[in-house]
Amino acid sequence: MPEPVTLDIFEGEQTAIVGPNAAGKTCLVEILTGRWPLLNGNEVKYYFRGYEHRLVSENIKMLSFRDSYGDSDTSYYLQQRWNQHDIDESTPMADGRYIISLSSGELRKYQLRKALASHPRLLILDNPFIGLDNEARQQLRTTLADLIRNEGLQVILVVSREKDIPEFVNRIIRVGVLSSPNADVCSAHTAPSLTGKAGGEVPILRFSHVTIRYGSRTILRDLSWTVQRGEHWALSGPNGSGKSTLLSLVCADNPQAYACDIELFGRRRGTGESIWDIKRHIGYVSPEMHRAYLRDLPAIDIVASGLHDSVGLYVRPRAEQRETCLAWMRRFGIEQLADRTFLRMSSGEQRLCLLARAFVKSPDLLILDEPFHGLDDERRLLATAIIEEYCANPAVTLIIVSHYDDELPRGITHRLTLKNEE
């Protein structure tokens, strides 16, 4: 039986809460913000006397992974961020751009600025650096340090890795788990076959002079790109350079694809194929997909939805399909979570569940957009090993996006770097 926890956070302490996935980091900050009710008369006491704001809700602002991507509905994934935000998309920002034209990283920065504009006394950020390019990460560290020094802001950061802790942090709270959730990852269980399906000689995809615009803003300009079967591509570029837009074209989620010269799996877009004909060849995970899963379904149903390329599970898996799902969950060390509902899992466990979903149908093309978001070091190594083993098959094609070069799996054969359009 664990002992009760007593925690005091004093004025001037800049705190980092760090620990492995499922250790309770997010639960702890939800207790601090009153989102998690306490039992037996226990309570959290706040002392904000002498400050401008009187209410706790005014003095404390929390920004989580989901909060930083706007309001929720499943069209967020299907439409790739357009026409879905809780902010009026018809209102331009200071630089003339519209909210609907922002990349996920840019939107994350926008939401951070919005939280800071309310001048909270205490700012709680859950995994604040995920989705940000190197320049944006450094800019956020500098901004927070300046606000701490000049305006007395107090910060609590929740991170999965100690390497993400900024220099201004002067207190570290380490949380752990009572037992390792991956204790049987290397046991004698039978793993799924890490192979893709056979292919032909036509390119997996071909873009010819593709341009994508939203209003007056050009996202991609005159892009020509060919990906052959078996190639492993690293897609990089700063926030707002068009990486997610490019992937939405590949995954058949972007309606502008019909007006462009794009071939996928040997067929030109708009020649009669359905998006499901395309998606059945693709295994995909992204921050947008993670953000779209808001139905509290059992984890195994989330994995099984990958068999039908749906966000929810509308067709019950056959017995052999369920075994395949369990095998992939076992491979990612989360088989014991099969019956736990998605929203009751930690963000790291959710990400492993979505990774298992991407692999479950043994896709020809694996598209991994920031696949390691929220994973601790142990689970990043596990996921990397699975990706490398799967992609060792010469029939498998990989496109991976990461803002960290040291996260890229071995075997990258090609790189495509996008730049922001002026």
Residue pairs with C-beta under 8 A, 6 or more apart in sequence:
2 178
7 28
7 173
9 15
9 32
9 156
9 171
11 154
12 154
13 154
13 170
13 171
14 148
14 154
14 155
14 168
14 169
14 170
14 171
15 155
15 156
15 157
15 169
15 171
15 172
15 173
16 156
16 157
16 158
16 159
16 165
16 166
16 169
16 171
16 172
16 173
17 25
17 28
17 29
17 156
17 157
17 158
17 159
17 173
17 175
18 25
18 158
18 159
18 160
18 161
18 162
18 165
18 172
18 173
18 174
18 175
19 25
19 160
19 174
19 175
19 176
19 177
19 376
20 160
20 176
20 177
20 348
20 376
20 378
20 379
21 160
21 181
21 346
21 347
21 348
21 349
21 352
21 374
21 375
21 376
21 379
22 177
22 181
22 345
22 346
22 348
22 349
23 175
23 176
23 177
23 346
24 175
24 177
25 126
25 158
25 160
25 175
25 346
26 64
26 126
26 158
26 346
26 347
27 36
28 173
28 175
29 62
29 124
29 126
29 156
29 158
30 36
31 38
31 44
32 44
32 60
32 124
32 156
33 60
33 62
33 124
34 44
34 56
38 44
46 56
46 59
46 60
48 54
48 56
48 59
48 121
51 59
51 121
52 119
53 59
53 119
53 120
53 121
58 118
58 120
59 120
59 121
59 122
60 120
60 121
60 122
60 123
60 124
61 115
61 118
61 120
61 122
61 123
61 124
62 123
62 124
62 125
62 126
63 111
63 112
63 115
63 123
63 124
63 125
63 126
63 128
64 126
64 127
65 126
65 127
65 130
65 290
65 291
65 347
65 373
65 374
66 72
66 291
67 111
68 107
68 108
68 111
68 112
68 131
69 76
69 104
69 107
69 108
69 111
69 287
69 288
69 291
70 76
70 84
70 85
70 86
70 87
70 107
70 111
71 84
71 85
71 86
72 291
72 292
72 294
73 84
73 294
74 292
74 294
74 311
74 312
75 83
75 84
76 84
76 288
76 291
76 292
77 253
77 288
77 289
77 291
77 292
77 311
78 253
78 292
78 311
79 253
80 244
80 245
80 248
80 253
80 254
80 288
81 100
81 102
81 103
81 104
81 107
81 244
81 288
82 100
82 214
83 89
83 100
85 99
85 100
85 107
87 99
88 99
89 98
89 99
89 100
90 98
91 98
91 99
92 98
93 99
93 110
96 216
97 217
98 214
98 215
98 217
99 107
99 110
100 214
101 214
101 215
101 217
101 219
102 110
102 240
103 239
103 240
103 241
103 242
103 243
103 244
103 245
104 131
104 239
104 244
104 287
104 288
105 131
105 132
105 133
105 136
105 238
105 239
105 240
106 239
106 240
108 131
108 132
108 239
109 132
109 136
109 140
109 239
112 125
112 128
112 140
115 123
116 123
116 143
116 147
119 151
120 153
121 152
121 153
121 154
122 153
122 154
122 155
122 156
123 144
123 153
123 154
123 155
123 156
124 155
124 156
124 157
124 158
125 155
125 156
125 157
125 158
126 158
126 347
127 158
127 159
127 160
127 347
127 373
127 374
128 140
128 157
129 137
129 140
129 159
129 164
130 287
130 370
130 373
130 374
131 239
131 287
131 370
131 373
131 403
132 140
132 239
132 403
133 237
133 238
133 239
133 403
134 403
135 238
136 238
136 239
137 403
141 166
141 167
141 168
144 153
144 155
144 166
144 168
145 166
145 167
145 168
147 153
148 154
148 155
148 168
155 168
155 169
157 164
157 165
157 166
157 169
159 165
160 348
160 374
160 375
160 376
160 377
161 376
161 377
162 172
165 172
181 333
181 334
181 336
181 337
181 349
182 333
182 378
182 379
182 382
184 330
184 333
184 335
185 331
185 333
185 382
189 330
189 335
190 327
191 327
191 330
191 331
192 324
192 327
192 328
192 331
192 359
193 362
194 386
194 389
194 390
194 392
194 393
195 362
195 390
195 393
195 395
195 396
196 362
196 363
196 364
196 390
196 393
196 395
196 396
197 362
197 363
197 364
197 395
198 395
199 229
199 364
199 395
200 229
200 266
201 229
202 265
202 266
203 226
203 227
203 228
203 229
203 263
203 266
204 227
204 228
204 229
204 231
204 264
204 265
204 364
204 365
204 397
205 225
205 226
205 227
205 250
205 262
205 263
205 264
205 265
205 365
206 225
206 226
206 227
206 262
206 263
207 223
207 224
207 225
207 226
207 249
207 260
207 261
207 262
208 224
208 261
208 262
209 222
209 223
209 224
209 261
210 220
210 222
210 223
210 224
210 225
210 249
210 260
210 261
210 262
211 218
211 220
211 221
211 222
211 223
211 260
212 218
212 219
212 220
212 242
212 245
212 249
212 254
212 256
212 260
213 219
217 421
218 421
219 242
219 245
219 421
220 242
220 245
220 246
220 418
220 421
221 421
223 246
225 416
227 233
227 397
227 399
227 414
228 397
229 364
229 395
229 397
230 394
230 395
230 396
230 397
231 397
231 398
231 413
231 414
232 391
232 397
232 398
232 400
232 409
232 411
232 412
232 413
232 414
233 398
233 399
233 400
233 412
233 413
233 414
233 415
233 416
234 400
234 401
234 402
234 408
234 412
234 414
234 415
234 416
235 243
235 246
235 247
235 399
235 400
235 401
235 415
235 416
235 418
236 243
236 401
236 402
236 403
236 415
236 416
236 417
236 418
237 243
237 417
237 418
237 419
237 420
238 419
238 420
240 420
241 418
241 419
241 420
241 421
242 418
242 421
243 369
243 401
243 418
244 286
244 288
244 369
245 254
246 418
247 284
247 286
247 367
247 369
247 399
247 401
248 254
249 256
249 257
249 260
249 262
250 264
250 282
250 365
250 367
250 399
251 278
251 279
251 282
251 284
251 367
252 264
252 269
252 275
252 278
252 279
253 275
257 269
257 270
258 269
258 270
260 269
261 268
262 268
262 269
263 269
264 273
264 278
265 278
265 281
265 364
267 273
276 309
279 309
280 309
280 361
281 363
281 364
281 365
282 363
282 364
282 365
282 366
282 367
283 306
283 357
283 358
283 359
283 360
283 361
283 363
283 365
283 366
283 367
284 358
284 366
284 367
284 368
284 369
285 351
285 354
285 355
285 357
285 358
285 367
285 368
285 369
285 371
286 367
286 369
286 370
287 369
287 370
287 373
288 369
289 311
289 354
290 347
290 350
290 351
290 354
290 373
292 311
293 302
293 311
293 342
293 350
293 354
294 343
295 311
295 312
295 342
296 341
296 342
296 343
296 344
297 312
297 313
297 341
297 342
298 338
298 339
298 340
298 341
298 342
299 329
299 334
299 337
299 338
299 339
299 340
299 341
299 342
299 345
299 349
299 353
300 322
300 325
300 326
300 329
300 338
300 339
301 313
302 313
302 342
302 353
302 354
302 357
303 325
303 328
303 329
303 353
303 356
303 357
303 360
304 313
304 317
304 321
304 322
304 325
304 360
305 311
305 312
305 313
305 357
306 356
306 357
306 358
306 359
306 360
306 361
307 317
307 321
307 325
307 360
307 361
308 314
308 315
317 325
324 360
325 338
325 356
325 360
326 335
326 338
328 356
328 359
328 360
329 335
329 337
329 338
329 353
329 356
331 356
331 359
331 386
332 352
332 353
332 355
332 356
332 382
332 383
332 386
333 352
333 379
333 382
334 349
334 352
334 353
334 356
337 345
337 349
337 353
342 350
342 353
345 353
347 373
347 374
348 374
348 375
348 376
348 379
350 374
351 371
351 372
351 373
351 374
351 375
352 375
352 379
352 383
355 371
355 383
355 386
358 366
358 368
359 366
359 386
359 390
363 396
364 395
364 396
364 397
365 396
365 397
365 398
365 399
366 387
366 390
366 391
366 396
366 397
366 398
366 399
366 400
367 399
367 400
368 387
368 398
368 399
368 400
368 401
369 400
369 401
370 401
370 402
370 403
371 383
371 387
371 400
371 402
372 380
372 383
372 384
372 402
372 407
375 383
380 407
384 407
384 409
387 398
387 400
387 409
388 409
388 410
388 411
390 396
391 398
391 409
391 411
392 411
398 409
400 408
400 409
400 412
402 408
